[in-house]
Amino acid sequence: MDIQRTGIILYTINYKETVKFYTEVFQLQTLYAKETLTCLKFSDSYLMIEIDDENMDNKLEGRPKFCMRFNVENVKEACKSLDKYNIPYTYNEFDWGQLAKFEDPDGNKVGIRSAKEHEQDRLNQD
């Protein structure tokens, strides 16, 4: 798997307050922002804060609050590694890129995302 960048995704219900917290308290620089997500520089990685639209109504206490993200050149090719180890995943294509989501053995969310669109968004913000 050709990993080009790594990131952590924070799923939040209090989106604006969470962005403000990380940009003001930790003074993390904004790489780019969209309507429902903000991507911050996190050393050599990134911290992406996203609205948790899957749990907006019920605010479940046990809801997943983060996702480890690996940006790769080719998501479909990277999924072959998941297939090799019989790891179930979902694959989706969006206007912002391709994404495969799955869980590690302990149930933590992990994502493999196409690197190209992320880098374009980051570069277009400058």
N, C-alpha and C positions, 0 to 999 in steps of 0.2 A: 504494500500500500504506500503510495507516494504522498505523504502528508506535507502540505505546504504551509499550513498555519493551524494553530489550535485556538480554541475559545471556550469560554464558559457562558452559558445562557442562563440568566435569572428570569424565571417566570414570576410576574408580579401582578397583583390586583391593584396596588397603589402605585401605578406607573409613574406619574409625575413626581411624587414624593421620593420614590426610589431613585430616579434619575438625579434629582436634586441632591440627594444624600451622597451618592458616589461622586458627582462632579464637584460638590462643594466641600464635603468632609475630607475626601481623599484626593481632591483636585485632579481627577482623571480627565484627560482630554477627550473631547468628542471627536470620533473619527467620521461618523455620519449619523444622521437621524432621519427616520421616516415617521409616518403617522402613528404606528403602534410599536415601534422599537427604536432604541438608541444604542449605538455601538461605540464603546469607549476603549481607548488605548489602555492595555493592561500589561505593562512591561512589553515583552516580545509577542504577546498574545492579544486577545481582546475579550472584553466583558460586554456581552450583549444583554440589554434589559428589554424584555418583551412583555406585552400585556398577556396575561394568562387567560385567553379567551375560551379555553376549554372548561374553566372552573369559575367563571364570573358570577354565576347565579348562586351556586351552592357553597362556595368558599370552604371546601372540604379541608379539614385540618391535616389530613394525610396526603394532600395533593403534592405531586412532584414540584419542587421549586427551582430546580436547576437541571441543566443538561450539559454534559461534556461534549464539545463539538470538535470534529476534525475536518478541516477543509482539504479537499483533494482535487486533483485535476479532473478525474473521471469517476463520478459516483457509481455508475453501473459497473465499472471495472473493479472498484473497491468492494462492491457488494459480493463479488466472487469469493473474496476472503471470508465473508460472513457465511456464504453458502457452503464453503469448504468445512466450516466448523458447525454447520447445521444451526446457525443462529437465526431465529425468525426476526424479520424486520418489515417495516412498511417503506415503500418507495413512492415519492410524489414529485411531480414537476410543477413549479410555480413560476410566476413572472420574474421572481428574484433568484431563480436557480433550482437545482435538483437537491433533494434531501432524502436520506434514508435514516429512519429512527429505529432504535432497538434498545434492549436493556442488557446491562452487564449481569454476571451471575448473582449479584446481590440486589438486583432490581433498580439500579441507578440508570437514568436515561442517558443514552449516548446517541449522537447524531453524526452523520457523514454528509457534508455539504459541498457543493461545487465551489471551488475557489475563485473561478473567474469573475462571477458576478459580485462576490463579496469585495474583491480587490477593485473592481470598477466603481462600486459604491464608495469605497474608501478614498480612491483617487479623485472622484468627482466632487468630494466634499471640500477638498483643498482650495 
